[in-house]
Each structure stands twice: as structure tokens, then as C-alpha cells.
Amino acid sequence: MQDEIILQQNYDFFLSKKDELLQDLTKKGKYVVIHEKALVQFFDNFETAFIWAKNEFTDSNFLVQHVIKEEDVTNFIHELQCR
């Protein structure tokens, strides 16, 4: 349950920054890794973003989100539980 809350908080954070990101042509269309309500790193494709984040945040949750206008997009969420 805690993991879901953290992921929702990260997604809500992304939504609060989305308009600003869309106005920045260097970020529009990129994939952003979000961790602990922070925009951590931007990538050109999902696969690179996901692999980087999976290696960087081995013991916690992160969110990879595509910076595009469409509201009906698939959100790529990866949950990683501490062991």
C-alpha cells in the first residue's frame, strides 16, 4: 500500500510540472525518471530511462513518464520493493 501511495505522489508531482515541461523544447517528447517527487533525469526513449532508473534506484520505487500532451497515455510504472 505504501508503494502505491509513493507512486501516486510521484505521478501527481509529474502532473504539477507537466505544463512547464511541455513548454521546454529540450524536455518535450523525452522520458523523465521521477523519484521521491523529483525530476531526476531525462532520456530519449523509455527503454534507456527504465534501465537507468532500475540500476540507480535498486531499493525503491520510481516512475518513468513520457513528456507529451496526450492525457490518455500509458504510464510506465515500475515498483521495486525493498528486500
Residue, then its C-alpha position, 0 to 999 in steps of 0.5 A: m500500500q505504501d508503494e502505491i501511495i509513493l507512486q501516486q505522489n510521484y505521478d501527481f508531482f509529474l502532473s504539477k510540472k507537466d505544463e512547464l515541461l511541455q513548454d521546454l523544447t529540450k524536455k518535450g517528447k523525452y522520458v523523465v525518471i521521477h523519484e521521491k517527487a523529483l525530476v531526476q533525469f531525462f532520456d530519449n526513449f523509455e527503454t534507456a530511462f527504465i534501465w537507468a532508473k532500475n540500476e540507480f534506484t535498486d531499493s525503491n520505487f520510481l516512475v518513468q513518464h513520457v513528456i507529451k500532451e496526450e492525457d490518455v497515455t500509458n504510464f510506465i510504472h515500475e515498483l521495486q520493493c525493498r528486500 
